[in-house]
């Protein structure tokens, strides 16, 4: 979790680095949805 209590989701600094972490007590409900979102970002980056 970041300092502002939000999860880290999306592209990292490295070219092929992506984050989907820090969901805290909502991990089971949010991680699947954000994984789908990050998957879309990864697919766009691979084109």
C-alpha distance matrix in Angstrom:
0.0 3.8 6.7 7.9 5.6 5.7 4.9 6.4 9.9 13.3 15.3 14.6 17.0 19.3 21.8 20.8 17.0 14.7 11.1 10.2 7.1 3.9 6.6 7.0 10.7 11.4 11.0 14.7 15.4 12.9 12.6 16.4 16.6 14.0 15.6 18.9 17.7 16.5 19.8 21.7 20.2 21.2 24.6 25.2 24.3 26.9 29.7
3.8 0.0 3.8 5.4 5.2 5.5 6.2 6.7 10.4 13.1 14.7 13.7 15.6 18.4 21.0 20.7 17.0 15.1 11.9 11.9 9.6 7.3 9.7 10.4 13.9 14.5 14.3 18.1 18.2 15.4 15.3 18.9 18.6 15.6 17.5 20.5 18.6 17.4 21.0 22.4 20.4 21.7 25.1 25.1 24.1 27.0 29.6
6.7 3.8 0.0 3.8 5.4 7.4 9.4 10.3 13.9 16.5 17.9 16.7 18.1 21.1 24.0 24.0 20.4 18.7 15.6 15.7 13.3 10.6 12.6 12.5 15.6 16.6 17.1 20.8 20.9 18.3 18.6 22.3 21.8 19.0 21.2 24.0 22.0 21.0 24.6 25.8 23.8 25.2 28.6 28.4 27.4 30.4 32.9
7.9 5.4 3.8 0.0 3.9 5.6 8.8 10.4 13.5 16.2 18.1 17.6 19.3 22.6 25.0 25.0 21.5 19.3 16.3 15.9 13.9 11.2 12.1 12.4 15.0 15.5 16.6 20.2 19.5 16.9 18.0 21.4 20.4 17.9 20.6 23.0 20.8 20.4 24.1 24.9 23.1 25.1 28.2 27.8 27.2 30.4 32.6
5.6 5.2 5.4 3.9 0.0 3.8 6.7 9.5 12.5 15.8 18.2 18.0 20.2 23.0 25.4 24.8 21.2 18.7 15.2 14.0 11.6 8.4 8.8 8.6 11.2 11.8 13.0 16.6 16.2 13.9 15.0 18.6 18.0 15.8 18.5 21.1 19.4 19.2 22.7 23.9 22.5 24.3 27.5 27.5 27.1 30.0 32.4
5.7 5.5 7.4 5.6 3.8 0.0 3.8 6.6 9.0 12.3 15.0 15.4 18.0 20.8 22.7 22.0 18.6 15.8 12.5 11.2 9.6 7.2 7.3 8.8 11.5 10.9 11.7 15.1 14.3 11.4 12.5 15.8 14.8 12.4 15.2 17.6 15.7 15.6 19.2 20.2 18.9 20.8 23.9 23.8 23.6 26.6 28.8
4.9 6.2 9.4 8.8 6.7 3.8 0.0 3.8 6.1 9.8 12.6 13.1 16.1 18.4 20.2 19.0 15.6 12.6 9.1 7.4 5.9 4.4 5.0 7.8 10.9 10.0 9.5 12.9 12.7 9.5 9.5 13.0 12.4 9.7 12.0 14.7 13.2 12.6 16.1 17.5 16.3 17.8 21.0 21.4 21.1 23.8 26.3
6.4 6.7 10.3 10.4 9.5 6.6 3.8 0.0 3.8 6.9 9.1 9.3 12.4 14.6 16.4 15.5 12.0 9.2 6.0 5.9 5.4 6.0 8.0 10.9 14.2 13.2 12.0 15.2 15.1 11.7 10.7 13.8 13.3 9.8 11.4 14.2 12.3 10.8 14.3 15.8 13.9 15.2 18.6 18.8 18.0 20.8 23.4
9.9 10.4 13.9 13.5 12.5 9.0 6.1 3.8 0.0 3.8 7.1 8.7 12.3 14.1 15.1 13.8 10.9 7.4 4.9 4.5 6.5 8.4 9.3 12.8 15.7 13.9 12.3 14.8 14.3 10.6 9.4 11.7 10.7 6.9 8.4 10.8 8.6 7.1 10.8 12.0 10.3 11.9 15.1 15.3 15.0 17.7 20.2
13.3 13.1 16.5 16.2 15.8 12.3 9.8 6.9 3.8 0.0 3.8 6.6 10.1 11.6 11.9 10.9 8.6 5.4 5.2 6.6 9.5 11.9 13.0 16.6 19.4 17.4 15.7 17.8 17.2 13.6 12.0 13.5 12.3 8.6 9.2 10.7 8.0 5.6 9.2 9.8 7.3 8.9 12.1 12.0 11.4 14.3 16.7
15.3 14.7 17.9 18.1 18.2 15.0 12.6 9.1 7.1 3.8 0.0 3.8 6.9 8.1 8.4 8.0 6.1 4.4 6.2 9.1 11.8 14.4 16.1 19.4 22.5 20.9 18.9 21.0 20.8 17.2 15.4 16.7 15.7 12.1 12.0 13.4 10.9 7.9 10.6 11.1 7.7 8.4 11.9 11.3 9.5 12.6 15.1
14.6 13.7 16.7 17.6 18.0 15.4 13.1 9.3 8.7 6.6 3.8 0.0 3.8 5.6 7.4 7.7 4.9 5.0 6.4 10.1 11.8 14.1 16.6 19.6 23.0 21.9 19.9 22.3 22.6 19.1 17.0 18.9 18.4 14.7 14.4 16.4 14.3 11.1 13.6 14.6 11.3 11.2 14.8 14.4 12.0 14.7 17.5
17.0 15.6 18.1 19.3 20.2 18.0 16.1 12.4 12.3 10.1 6.9 3.8 0.0 3.8 6.5 8.4 6.7 8.4 10.1 13.8 15.1 17.2 20.0 22.7 26.2 25.4 23.4 26.0 26.3 22.8 20.8 22.6 22.1 18.4 18.2 20.0 17.7 14.6 16.8 17.6 14.0 13.7 17.0 16.2 13.3 15.8 18.5
19.3 18.4 21.1 22.6 23.0 20.8 18.4 14.6 14.1 11.6 8.1 5.6 3.8 0.0 3.8 5.6 5.0 8.2 10.8 14.6 16.2 18.8 21.6 24.3 27.8 26.9 24.5 26.8 27.4 24.0 21.5 23.0 22.9 19.4 18.4 20.2 18.4 14.9 16.4 17.4 14.0 12.7 15.9 15.6 12.2 14.0 16.9
21.8 21.0 24.0 25.0 25.4 22.7 20.2 16.4 15.1 11.9 8.4 7.4 6.5 3.8 0.0 3.8 5.8 8.7 12.1 15.6 18.0 20.9 23.3 26.3 29.6 28.3 25.8 27.7 28.0 24.7 22.2 23.1 22.8 19.4 18.2 19.3 17.6 14.1 15.0 15.6 12.2 10.6 13.2 12.7 9.0 10.5 13.3
20.8 20.7 24.0 25.0 24.8 22.0 19.0 15.5 13.8 10.9 8.0 7.7 8.4 5.6 3.8 0.0 3.8 6.6 10.3 13.4 16.0 19.3 21.4 24.5 27.6 26.2 23.4 25.0 25.6 22.5 19.7 20.3 20.4 17.3 15.4 16.7 15.6 12.0 12.3 13.6 10.8 8.3 11.3 11.8 8.4 9.3 12.7
17.0 17.0 20.4 21.5 21.2 18.6 15.6 12.0 10.9 8.6 6.1 4.9 6.7 5.0 5.8 3.8 0.0 3.8 6.9 10.4 12.5 15.7 18.1 21.0 24.2 23.1 20.4 22.3 23.1 19.9 17.1 18.4 18.6 15.2 13.7 15.7 14.5 10.7 12.0 13.8 11.0 9.2 12.8 13.4 10.6 12.2 15.6
14.7 15.1 18.7 19.3 18.7 15.8 12.6 9.2 7.4 5.4 4.4 5.0 8.4 8.2 8.7 6.6 3.8 0.0 3.8 7.0 9.7 13.0 14.9 18.1 21.2 19.7 17.1 19.0 19.5 16.2 13.5 14.8 14.9 11.4 10.2 12.3 11.0 7.3 9.3 11.3 8.7 7.8 11.6 12.4 10.5 12.5 15.7
11.1 11.9 15.6 16.3 15.2 12.5 9.1 6.0 4.9 5.2 6.2 6.4 10.1 10.8 12.1 10.3 6.9 3.8 0.0 3.8 6.0 9.2 11.2 14.3 17.5 16.2 13.8 16.0 16.6 13.4 10.9 12.9 13.2 9.6 9.0 12.0 10.8 7.7 10.5 12.7 10.7 10.6 14.3 15.2 13.9 16.0 19.1
10.2 11.9 15.7 15.9 14.0 11.2 7.4 5.9 4.5 6.6 9.1 10.1 13.8 14.6 15.6 13.4 10.4 7.0 3.8 0.0 3.8 7.2 8.3 11.6 14.4 12.8 10.2 12.3 12.9 9.7 7.1 9.5 10.0 6.7 6.4 9.9 9.3 7.2 10.0 12.5 11.5 11.8 15.1 16.4 15.9 17.8 20.7
7.1 9.6 13.3 13.9 11.6 9.6 5.9 5.4 6.5 9.5 11.8 11.8 15.1 16.2 18.0 16.0 12.5 9.7 6.0 3.8 0.0 3.8 5.9 8.6 11.7 11.0 8.5 11.4 12.6 9.9 7.6 11.0 12.0 9.2 9.4 13.0 12.7 10.9 13.7 16.2 15.2 15.5 18.8 20.1 19.4 21.3 24.4
3.9 7.3 10.6 11.2 8.4 7.2 4.4 6.0 8.4 11.9 14.4 14.1 17.2 18.8 20.9 19.3 15.7 13.0 9.2 7.2 3.8 0.0 3.8 5.5 9.1 9.2 7.7 11.4 12.4 10.0 9.0 12.7 13.5 11.1 12.3 15.7 15.1 14.0 17.0 19.2 18.2 18.9 22.2 23.2 22.6 24.8 27.7
6.6 9.7 12.6 12.1 8.8 7.3 5.0 8.0 9.3 13.0 16.1 16.6 20.0 21.6 23.3 21.4 18.1 14.9 11.2 8.3 5.9 3.8 0.0 3.8 6.5 5.6 4.7 8.4 8.9 6.7 6.8 10.6 11.2 9.6 11.4 14.4 14.2 14.0 16.8 18.8 18.5 19.6 22.5 23.6 23.6 25.8 28.4
7.0 10.4 12.5 12.4 8.6 8.8 7.8 10.9 12.8 16.6 19.4 19.6 22.7 24.3 26.3 24.5 21.0 18.1 14.3 11.6 8.6 5.5 3.8 0.0 3.8 5.4 5.6 9.2 10.3 9.4 9.8 13.4 14.4 13.3 14.9 18.0 17.9 17.7 20.4 22.6 22.3 23.2 26.2 27.4 27.3 29.3 32.1
10.7 13.9 15.6 15.0 11.2 11.5 10.9 14.2 15.7 19.4 22.5 23.0 26.2 27.8 29.6 27.6 24.2 21.2 17.5 14.4 11.7 9.1 6.5 3.8 0.0 3.8 5.5 7.9 9.0 9.4 10.7 13.7 14.8 14.7 16.3 19.0 19.5 19.8 22.2 24.3 24.5 25.6 28.2 29.6 29.8 31.8 34.4
11.4 14.5 16.6 15.5 11.8 10.9 10.0 13.2 13.9 17.4 20.9 21.9 25.4 26.9 28.3 26.2 23.1 19.7 16.2 12.8 11.0 9.2 5.6 5.4 3.8 0.0 3.8 5.7 5.5 5.9 7.9 10.6 11.3 11.6 13.6 15.9 16.3 17.2 19.4 21.3 21.8 23.1 25.5 26.8 27.4 29.4 31.8
11.0 14.3 17.1 16.6 13.0 11.7 9.5 12.0 12.3 15.7 18.9 19.9 23.4 24.5 25.8 23.4 20.4 17.1 13.8 10.2 8.5 7.7 4.7 5.6 5.5 3.8 0.0 3.8 5.5 5.4 5.3 8.3 10.0 10.0 11.1 13.9 14.8 15.0 17.0 19.4 19.9 20.7 23.1 24.8 25.2 26.9 29.5
14.7 18.1 20.8 20.2 16.6 15.1 12.9 15.2 14.8 17.8 21.0 22.3 26.0 26.8 27.7 25.0 22.3 19.0 16.0 12.3 11.4 11.4 8.4 9.2 7.9 5.7 3.8 0.0 3.8 5.8 5.9 7.1 9.4 10.7 11.2 13.4 15.1 15.9 17.1 19.5 20.7 21.4 23.3 25.3 26.1 27.4 29.9
15.4 18.2 20.9 19.5 16.2 14.3 12.7 15.1 14.3 17.2 20.8 22.6 26.3 27.4 28.0 25.6 23.1 19.5 16.6 12.9 12.6 12.4 8.9 10.3 9.0 5.5 5.5 3.8 0.0 3.8 6.0 6.6 7.5 9.4 11.0 12.3 13.7 15.2 16.7 18.4 19.8 21.1 22.7 24.4 25.6 27.2 29.3
12.9 15.4 18.3 16.9 13.9 11.4 9.5 11.7 10.6 13.6 17.2 19.1 22.8 24.0 24.7 22.5 19.9 16.2 13.4 9.7 9.9 10.0 6.7 9.4 9.4 5.9 5.4 5.8 3.8 0.0 3.8 5.6 5.4 6.1 8.4 10.1 10.7 12.1 14.1 15.7 16.6 18.1 20.1 21.4 22.5 24.3 26.5
12.6 15.3 18.6 18.0 15.0 12.5 9.5 10.7 9.4 12.0 15.4 17.0 20.8 21.5 22.2 19.7 17.1 13.5 10.9 7.1 7.6 9.0 6.8 9.8 10.7 7.9 5.3 5.9 6.0 3.8 0.0 3.8 5.5 5.2 5.8 8.6 9.7 10.1 11.8 14.1 15.0 15.8 17.9 19.7 20.4 21.9 24.4
16.4 18.9 22.3 21.4 18.6 15.8 13.0 13.8 11.7 13.5 16.7 18.9 22.6 23.0 23.1 20.3 18.4 14.8 12.9 9.5 11.0 12.7 10.6 13.4 13.7 10.6 8.3 7.1 6.6 5.6 3.8 0.0 3.8 5.6 5.0 6.4 8.8 9.9 10.5 12.7 14.5 15.1 16.6 18.7 20.0 21.0 23.2
16.6 18.6 21.8 20.4 18.0 14.8 12.4 13.3 10.7 12.3 15.7 18.4 22.1 22.9 22.8 20.4 18.6 14.9 13.2 10.0 12.0 13.5 11.2 14.4 14.8 11.3 10.0 9.4 7.5 5.4 5.5 3.8 0.0 3.8 5.4 5.3 6.5 8.8 9.9 11.1 12.9 14.5 15.7 17.2 18.9 20.4 22.2
14.0 15.6 19.0 17.9 15.8 12.4 9.7 9.8 6.9 8.6 12.1 14.7 18.4 19.4 19.4 17.3 15.2 11.4 9.6 6.7 9.2 11.1 9.6 13.3 14.7 11.6 10.0 10.7 9.4 6.1 5.2 5.6 3.8 0.0 3.8 5.3 4.8 6.1 8.4 9.8 10.5 12.2 14.1 15.3 16.4 18.4 20.4
15.6 17.5 21.2 20.6 18.5 15.2 12.0 11.4 8.4 9.2 12.0 14.4 18.2 18.4 18.2 15.4 13.7 10.2 9.0 6.4 9.4 12.3 11.4 14.9 16.3 13.6 11.1 11.2 11.0 8.4 5.8 5.0 5.4 3.8 0.0 3.8 5.4 5.1 6.0 8.7 9.8 10.3 12.2 14.2 15.1 16.3 18.7
18.9 20.5 24.0 23.0 21.1 17.6 14.7 14.2 10.8 10.7 13.4 16.4 20.0 20.2 19.3 16.7 15.7 12.3 12.0 9.9 13.0 15.7 14.4 18.0 19.0 15.9 13.9 13.4 12.3 10.1 8.6 6.4 5.3 5.3 3.8 0.0 3.8 5.5 5.0 6.4 8.9 9.9 10.6 12.6 14.4 15.5 17.2
17.7 18.6 22.0 20.8 19.4 15.7 13.2 12.3 8.6 8.0 10.9 14.3 17.7 18.4 17.6 15.6 14.5 11.0 10.8 9.3 12.7 15.1 14.2 17.9 19.5 16.3 14.8 15.1 13.7 10.7 9.7 8.8 6.5 4.8 5.4 3.8 0.0 3.8 5.3 5.2 6.6 8.8 10.0 10.9 12.7 14.6 16.1
16.5 17.4 21.0 20.4 19.2 15.6 12.6 10.8 7.1 5.6 7.9 11.1 14.6 14.9 14.1 12.0 10.7 7.3 7.7 7.2 10.9 14.0 14.0 17.7 19.8 17.2 15.0 15.9 15.2 12.1 10.1 9.9 8.8 6.1 5.1 5.5 3.8 0.0 3.8 5.3 5.0 6.2 8.6 9.8 10.4 12.4 14.6
19.8 21.0 24.6 24.1 22.7 19.2 16.1 14.3 10.8 9.2 10.6 13.6 16.8 16.4 15.0 12.3 12.0 9.3 10.5 10.0 13.7 17.0 16.8 20.4 22.2 19.4 17.0 17.1 16.7 14.1 11.8 10.5 9.9 8.4 6.0 5.0 5.3 3.8 0.0 3.8 5.4 5.0 6.2 8.7 9.8 10.6 12.8
21.7 22.4 25.8 24.9 23.9 20.2 17.5 15.8 12.0 9.8 11.1 14.6 17.6 17.4 15.6 13.6 13.8 11.3 12.7 12.5 16.2 19.2 18.8 22.6 24.3 21.3 19.4 19.5 18.4 15.7 14.1 12.7 11.1 9.8 8.7 6.4 5.2 5.3 3.8 0.0 3.8 5.4 5.1 6.3 8.7 10.0 11.1
20.2 20.4 23.8 23.1 22.5 18.9 16.3 13.9 10.3 7.3 7.7 11.3 14.0 14.0 12.2 10.8 11.0 8.7 10.7 11.5 15.2 18.2 18.5 22.3 24.5 21.8 19.9 20.7 19.8 16.6 15.0 14.5 12.9 10.5 9.8 8.9 6.6 5.0 5.4 3.8 0.0 3.8 5.4 5.1 6.2 8.7 10.3
21.2 21.7 25.2 25.1 24.3 20.8 17.8 15.2 11.9 8.9 8.4 11.2 13.7 12.7 10.6 8.3 9.2 7.8 10.6 11.8 15.5 18.9 19.6 23.2 25.6 23.1 20.7 21.4 21.1 18.1 15.8 15.1 14.5 12.2 10.3 9.9 8.8 6.2 5.0 5.4 3.8 0.0 3.8 5.4 5.0 6.3 9.0
24.6 25.1 28.6 28.2 27.5 23.9 21.0 18.6 15.1 12.1 11.9 14.8 17.0 15.9 13.2 11.3 12.8 11.6 14.3 15.1 18.8 22.2 22.5 26.2 28.2 25.5 23.1 23.3 22.7 20.1 17.9 16.6 15.7 14.1 12.2 10.6 10.0 8.6 6.2 5.1 5.4 3.8 0.0 3.8 5.4 5.2 6.7
25.2 25.1 28.4 27.8 27.5 23.8 21.4 18.8 15.3 12.0 11.3 14.4 16.2 15.6 12.7 11.8 13.4 12.4 15.2 16.4 20.1 23.2 23.6 27.4 29.6 26.8 24.8 25.3 24.4 21.4 19.7 18.7 17.2 15.3 14.2 12.6 10.9 9.8 8.7 6.3 5.1 5.4 3.8 0.0 3.8 5.5 5.5
24.3 24.1 27.4 27.2 27.1 23.6 21.1 18.0 15.0 11.4 9.5 12.0 13.3 12.2 9.0 8.4 10.6 10.5 13.9 15.9 19.4 22.6 23.6 27.3 29.8 27.4 25.2 26.1 25.6 22.5 20.4 20.0 18.9 16.4 15.1 14.4 12.7 10.4 9.8 8.7 6.2 5.0 5.4 3.8 0.0 3.8 5.6
26.9 27.0 30.4 30.4 30.0 26.6 23.8 20.8 17.7 14.3 12.6 14.7 15.8 14.0 10.5 9.3 12.2 12.5 16.0 17.8 21.3 24.8 25.8 29.3 31.8 29.4 26.9 27.4 27.2 24.3 21.9 21.0 20.4 18.4 16.3 15.5 14.6 12.4 10.6 10.0 8.7 6.3 5.2 5.5 3.8 0.0 3.8
29.7 29.6 32.9 32.6 32.4 28.8 26.3 23.4 20.2 16.7 15.1 17.5 18.5 16.9 13.3 12.7 15.6 15.7 19.1 20.7 24.4 27.7 28.4 32.1 34.4 31.8 29.5 29.9 29.3 26.5 24.4 23.2 22.2 20.4 18.7 17.2 16.1 14.6 12.8 11.1 10.3 9.0 6.7 5.5 5.6 3.8 0.0
